[in-house]
Amino acid sequence: MNQMTNPKHPLKAMSSSSYPSDDSRYWEAINRLTAHEAMCEERSKTIFNRLERIDGRLDTMSRHMFMIGFTIICSMAGLIVTLLLK
């Protein structure tokens, strides 16, 4: 049954005077949009901060990997030179 033929439907039972006015619906929409913008701004800040921390960790890992690779290459070169000079 659709809402027009169902006499128990809440919209059918309301009189035209009990509908919210256009002004109140407008201001309710504005308030909801304002709240939504504030939530999105907060989420944006949180995501940005998390990405900054992740970027810092990746930079640190990259430096450590470079140092480990350099150390391994120098150690291997030292071993090769030592074996060749014997």
Secondary structure, DSSP 8 states (H G I E B T S, - for coil): --TTT-TTSHHHHS-GGGS--HHHHHHHHHHHHHHHHHHHHHHHHHHHHHHHHHHHHHHHHHHHHHHHHHHHHHHHHHHHHHHHH-
